[in-house]
Amino acid sequence: MFCNKSENQLDWFHLVEGKYQTLPVNEDGIIRSVTFPGLWLAVEALLNNDMVRVLQTLQLGLNSPEHREFVDKLEKK
């Protein structure tokens, strides 16, 4: 993840076929991790130091069905 506060920008990368690609920000202003389902980041809130909203968004991700599936797979290993 790269945060450039002077330009009010945050980029989060993931590796695809040996190349880093930027994760898109969805229509709600949230970046969702591909590697760790349920790890959600409210970009604007983070850039504006709105930690309450950042944590609320993270909690929504941790309560999502995709995170539950991810945890279930880890528990089976």
Order of alpha helices (4+ residues) and beta strands (2+ residues): beta-beta-beta-beta-beta-beta-alpha-alpha-alpha
